């Protein structure tokens, strides 16, 4: 994942409530910035753990793929959190609507 300070502005959205959302190119969905940062921290920690246990894993890239696969599948959020975030985005989009500018 791209570090938050390197994410292009076109991949960010600020809601009317002032919440920052970031488009996660790995999961291909929008995440709240704090969720995105937590995923970055988790991946960094997993990478450190993989390097520390490097002698146990014959091919480090295989370990990284499995960790990324777990994060990619769950998005780091529970199903309820994902659905709630999606509902919020849809509600905000419906408020602003296509002709309200």
N, CA, C and O of each residue as an XYZ file, in Angstrom:
404
protein
N       0.850     -1.194      0.000
C       0.000      0.000      0.000
C       0.882      1.239      0.000
O       1.996      1.244      0.523
N       0.353      2.265     -0.592
C       1.058      3.540     -0.644
C       0.953      4.231      0.710
O      -0.136      4.297      1.280
N       2.076      4.754      1.242
C       1.995      5.512      2.502
C       1.028      6.683      2.356
O       0.914      7.267      1.278
N       0.339      7.022      3.427
C      -0.713      8.031      3.383
C      -0.223      9.370      2.831
O      -0.945     10.034      2.087
N       0.999      9.769      3.192
C       1.499     11.063      2.715
C       1.901     11.039      1.246
O       2.224     12.085      0.684
N       1.890      9.859      0.605
C       2.221      9.748     -0.818
C       1.003      9.421     -1.676
O       1.123      9.292     -2.894
N      -0.162      9.287     -1.059
C      -1.383      8.991     -1.803
C      -1.760     10.237     -2.611
O      -1.801     11.336     -2.058
N      -2.039     10.079     -3.921
C      -2.431     11.244     -4.718
C      -3.751     11.833     -4.211
O      -4.603     11.110     -3.694
N      -3.911     13.144     -4.365
C      -5.131     13.807     -3.901
C      -6.370     13.234     -4.575
O      -7.454     13.244     -3.991
N      -6.222     12.737     -5.794
C      -7.369     12.159     -6.494
C      -7.830     10.857     -5.852
O      -8.899     10.347     -6.189
N      -7.038     10.314     -4.933
C      -7.405      9.086     -4.227
C      -7.848      9.384     -2.801
O      -7.834      8.496     -1.948
N      -8.244     10.633     -2.535
C      -8.742     11.010     -1.216
C     -10.087     11.714     -1.363
O     -10.393     12.291     -2.406
N     -10.876     11.654     -0.303
C     -12.188     12.289     -0.288
C     -12.463     12.724      1.136
O     -12.276     11.943      2.069
N     -12.907     13.964      1.318
C     -13.280     14.436      2.638
C     -14.790     14.578      2.687
O     -15.377     15.303      1.885
N     -15.417     13.888      3.626
C     -16.872     13.925      3.748
C     -17.310     15.268      4.313
O     -16.490     16.067      4.767
N     -18.612     15.500      4.278
C     -19.163     16.741      4.833
C     -18.942     16.812      6.341
O     -18.926     17.901      6.916
N     -18.774     15.661      6.981
C     -18.500     15.623      8.420
C     -17.012     15.825      8.712
O     -16.606     15.846      9.874
N     -16.204     15.974      7.669
C     -14.777     16.210      7.851
C     -13.944     14.943      7.954
O     -12.771     15.006      8.320
N     -14.533     13.790      7.636
C     -13.780     12.539      7.680
C     -13.044     12.342      6.369
O     -13.610     12.513      5.289
N     -11.771     11.980      6.477
C     -10.955     11.733      5.295
C     -11.052     10.266      4.911
O     -10.852      9.377      5.739
N     -11.364     10.026      3.638
C     -11.393      8.675      3.091
C     -10.272      8.550      2.071
O      -9.958      9.499      1.352
N      -9.678      7.367      2.022
C      -8.562      7.098      1.108
C      -8.950      5.908      0.244
O      -9.492      4.920      0.739
N      -8.667      6.012     -1.057
C      -8.941      4.884     -1.946
C      -7.782      3.903     -1.843
O      -6.632      4.245     -2.120
N      -8.102      2.684     -1.440
C      -7.109      1.627     -1.294
C      -7.020      0.881     -2.617
O      -7.945      0.163     -2.997
N      -5.907      1.052     -3.312
C      -5.759      0.441     -4.636
C      -5.609     -1.077     -4.560
O      -5.882     -1.766     -5.543
N      -5.183     -1.608     -3.426
C      -5.078     -3.066     -3.292
C      -6.455     -3.706     -3.178
O      -6.739     -4.698     -3.849
N      -7.301     -3.146     -2.335
C      -8.638     -3.693     -2.123
C      -9.657     -3.091     -3.090
O     -10.779     -3.583     -3.214
N      -9.253     -2.028     -3.765
C     -10.118     -1.302     -4.694
C     -11.400     -0.840     -4.018
O     -12.500     -1.053     -4.528
N     -11.238     -0.191     -2.836
C     -12.372      0.401     -2.157
C     -11.912      1.572     -1.299
O     -10.716      1.776     -1.092
N     -12.880      2.336     -0.806
C     -12.589      3.510      0.023
C     -12.537      3.082      1.473
O     -13.352      2.283      1.934
N     -11.548      3.637      2.195
C     -11.403      3.362      3.618
C     -11.216      4.688      4.361
O     -10.637      5.634      3.827
N     -11.710      4.740      5.589
C     -11.437      5.894      6.439
C      -9.931      5.968      6.654
O      -9.257      4.940      6.718
N      -9.407      7.179      6.765
C      -7.954      7.344      6.852
C      -7.358      6.597      8.041
O      -6.260      6.053      7.932
N      -8.063      6.560      9.179
C      -7.508      5.850     10.330
C      -7.470      4.337     10.085
O      -6.565      3.660     10.572
N      -8.435      3.803      9.341
C      -8.427      2.387      8.991
C      -7.274      2.110      8.038
O      -6.577      1.104      8.174
N      -7.072      3.007      7.067
C      -5.990      2.855      6.098
C      -4.631      2.876      6.809
O      -3.752      2.064      6.520
N      -4.475      3.829      7.753
C      -3.218      3.904      8.509
C      -3.002      2.653      9.344
O      -1.868      2.191      9.472
N      -4.066      2.094      9.917
C      -3.944      0.862     10.707
C      -3.487     -0.296      9.817
O      -2.673     -1.119     10.235
N      -4.010     -0.357      8.594
C      -3.570     -1.391      7.658
C      -2.089     -1.238      7.332
O      -1.358     -2.226      7.260
N      -1.651      0.000      7.136
C      -0.231      0.248      6.857
C       0.635     -0.225      8.022
O       1.668     -0.861      7.815
N       0.204      0.091      9.260
C       0.960     -0.335     10.448
C       0.988     -1.857     10.548
O       2.033     -2.445     10.824
N      -0.165     -2.495     10.322
C      -0.229     -3.953     10.396
C       0.695     -4.601      9.370
O       1.383     -5.576      9.671
N       0.704     -4.050      8.158
C       1.568     -4.605      7.116
C       3.040     -4.401      7.457
O       3.866     -5.279      7.211
N       3.367     -3.238      8.025
C       4.756     -2.976      8.412
C       5.179     -3.946      9.518
O       6.287     -4.482      9.491
N       4.295     -4.165     10.482
C       4.600     -5.113     11.560
C       4.743     -6.529     11.017
O       5.635     -7.268     11.433
N       3.874     -6.907     10.099
C       3.952     -8.243      9.511
C       5.255     -8.404      8.726
O       5.877     -9.466      8.747
N       5.656     -7.341      8.037
C       6.917     -7.384      7.290
C       8.100     -7.577      8.242
O       9.006     -8.365      7.968
N       8.080     -6.846      9.365
C       9.152     -6.990     10.359
C       9.184     -8.411     10.901
O      10.251     -9.005     11.058
N       7.993     -8.954     11.188
C       7.925    -10.319     11.705
C       8.457    -11.316     10.688
O       9.160    -12.261     11.048
N       8.122    -11.107      9.407
C       8.608    -12.003      8.356
C      10.127    -11.929      8.238
O      10.788    -12.949      8.046
N      10.680    -10.723      8.353
C      12.139    -10.576      8.262
C      12.816    -11.206      9.472
O      13.873    -11.824      9.347
N      12.203    -11.048     10.647
C      12.780    -11.621     11.859
C      12.751    -13.141     11.798
O      13.650    -13.802     12.318
N      11.729    -13.693     11.170
C      11.603    -15.145     11.056
C      12.072    -15.608      9.683
O      11.649    -16.662      9.210
N      12.929    -14.844      9.047
C      13.392    -15.132      7.693
C      14.003    -16.501      7.532
O      13.873    -17.107      6.468
N      14.661    -17.006      8.548
C      15.268    -18.334      8.428
C      14.207    -19.425      8.389
O      14.474    -20.523      7.903
N      12.998    -19.139      8.897
C      11.922    -20.126      8.890
C      11.183    -20.171      7.560
O      10.504    -21.153      7.259
N      11.310    -19.117      6.764
C      10.591    -19.025      5.500
C      11.603    -19.068      4.363
O      12.356    -18.109      4.195
N      11.651    -20.145      3.573
C      12.658    -20.267      2.529
C      12.568    -19.172      1.475
O      13.598    -18.739      0.959
N      11.373    -18.715      1.143
C      11.203    -17.651      0.158
C      10.384    -16.532      0.793
O       9.171    -16.676      0.945
N      11.027    -15.405      1.173
C      10.305    -14.335      1.863
C       9.123    -13.808      1.068
O       8.128    -13.391      1.661
N       9.201    -13.814     -0.248
C       8.092    -13.273     -1.032
C       6.835    -14.109     -0.846
O       5.732    -13.570     -0.931
N       6.965    -15.415     -0.594
C       5.796    -16.248     -0.356
C       5.090    -15.840      0.930
O       3.860    -15.795      0.968
N       5.837    -15.545      1.972
C       5.253    -15.092      3.233
C       4.544    -13.768      3.075
O       3.471    -13.564      3.643
N       5.132    -12.864      2.308
C       4.509    -11.567      2.095
C       3.214    -11.709      1.316
O       2.246    -11.005      1.602
N       3.177    -12.595      0.348
C       1.962    -12.794     -0.437
C       0.840    -13.304      0.444
O      -0.301    -12.864      0.305
N       1.141    -14.223      1.347
C       0.078    -14.769      2.181
C      -0.445    -13.708      3.143
O      -1.651    -13.646      3.382
N       0.420    -12.879      3.695
C      -0.018    -11.813      4.588
C      -0.861    -10.812      3.814
O      -1.910    -10.386      4.298
N      -0.418    -10.428      2.613
C      -1.177     -9.477      1.804
C      -2.519    -10.075      1.423
O      -3.515     -9.353      1.372
N      -2.573    -11.365      1.154
C      -3.829    -12.002      0.791
C      -4.850    -11.931      1.908
O      -6.037    -11.729      1.652
N      -4.406    -12.094      3.141
C      -5.311    -12.002      4.275
C      -5.844    -10.582      4.396
O      -7.048    -10.394      4.568
N      -4.967     -9.571      4.310
C      -5.402     -8.188      4.404
C      -6.321     -7.824      3.251
O      -7.319     -7.128      3.434
N      -5.977     -8.300      2.066
C      -6.759     -7.967      0.884
C      -8.165     -8.545      0.989
O      -9.135     -7.889      0.609
N      -8.280     -9.749      1.493
C      -9.587    -10.393      1.570
C     -10.497     -9.698      2.575
O     -11.685     -9.526      2.305
N      -9.970     -9.297      3.723
C     -10.810     -8.714      4.767
C     -10.827     -7.200      4.716
O     -11.735     -6.579      5.269
N      -9.851     -6.592      4.069
C      -9.787     -5.138      4.038
C      -9.455     -4.550      5.396
O      -9.491     -3.332      5.568
N      -9.132     -5.399      6.363
C      -8.786     -4.904      7.694
C     -10.003     -4.440      8.489
O      -9.865     -3.944      9.607
N     -11.199     -4.601      7.910
C     -12.420     -4.161      8.578
C     -13.379     -5.342      8.669
O     -13.346     -6.254      7.843
N     -14.222     -5.306      9.676
C     -15.263     -6.330      9.752
C     -16.291     -6.046      8.665
O     -16.336     -4.945      8.116
N     -17.096     -7.018      8.363
C     -18.123     -6.854      7.336
C     -19.073     -5.719      7.702
O     -19.492     -4.952      6.835
N     -19.414     -5.610      8.987
C     -20.313     -4.553      9.436
C     -19.685     -3.174      9.227
O     -20.363     -2.238      8.805
N     -18.383     -3.050      9.524
C     -17.695     -1.772      9.333
C     -17.630     -1.398      7.859
O     -17.804     -0.232      7.505
N     -17.382     -2.378      7.004
C     -17.332     -2.113      5.567
C     -18.686     -1.649      5.058
O     -18.771     -0.692      4.289
N     -19.751     -2.330      5.490
C     -21.089     -1.959      5.049
C     -21.473     -0.572      5.547
O     -22.083      0.204      4.810
N     -21.125     -0.254      6.786
C     -21.442      1.064      7.344
C     -20.702      2.169      6.590
O     -21.287      3.209      6.288
N     -19.432      1.954      6.286
C     -18.655      2.949      5.532
C     -19.252      3.145      4.148
O     -19.323      4.272      3.657
N     -19.679      2.068      3.521
C     -20.287      2.169      2.199
C     -21.615      2.917      2.267
O     -21.908      3.743      1.402
N     -22.423      2.630      3.294
C     -23.691      3.349      3.459
C     -23.455      4.851      3.632
O     -24.181      5.667      3.064
N     -22.434      5.211      4.418
C     -22.124      6.631      4.626
C     -21.740      7.305      3.315
O     -22.185      8.417      3.033
N     -20.916      6.639      2.514
C     -20.512      7.211      1.232
C     -21.700      7.377      0.306
O     -21.834      8.406     -0.356
N     -22.569      6.368      0.252
C     -23.752      6.463     -0.600
C     -24.679      7.579     -0.130
O     -25.240      8.310     -0.946
N     -24.839      7.710      1.182
C     -25.709      8.758      1.720
C     -25.172     10.137      1.353
O     -25.942     11.021      0.976
N     -23.873     10.326      1.460
C     -23.278     11.615      1.108
C     -23.393     11.882     -0.383
O     -23.642     13.015     -0.795
N     -23.215     10.853     -1.191
C     -23.353     11.019     -2.630
C     -24.792     11.370     -2.992
O     -25.022     12.175     -3.894
N     -25.754     10.783     -2.307
C     -27.160     11.061     -2.580
C     -27.510     12.498     -2.182
O     -28.322     13.142     -2.846
N     -26.905     13.002     -1.104
C     -27.152     14.381     -0.674
C     -26.691     15.376     -1.724
O     -27.413     16.308     -2.077
N     -25.469     15.164     -2.222
C     -24.922     16.116     -3.187
C     -25.515     15.906     -4.569
O     -25.589     16.857     -5.348
N     -25.940     14.695     -4.900
C     -26.629     14.389     -6.141
C     -25.968     14.929     -7.396
O     -25.058     15.753     -7.304
N     -26.406     14.482     -8.569
C     -25.759     14.885     -9.820
C     -26.043     16.330    -10.214
O     -25.209     16.898    -10.919
N     -27.109     16.959     -9.837
C     -27.374     18.330    -10.297
C     -27.320     19.362     -9.206
O     -27.838     20.463     -9.393
N     -26.719     19.062     -8.072
C     -26.773     19.981     -6.932
C     -25.616     20.951     -6.845
O     -25.548     21.712     -5.879
N     -24.714     20.967     -7.791
C     -23.525     21.817     -7.712
C     -23.821     23.250     -7.931
O     -22.914     24.081     -7.893
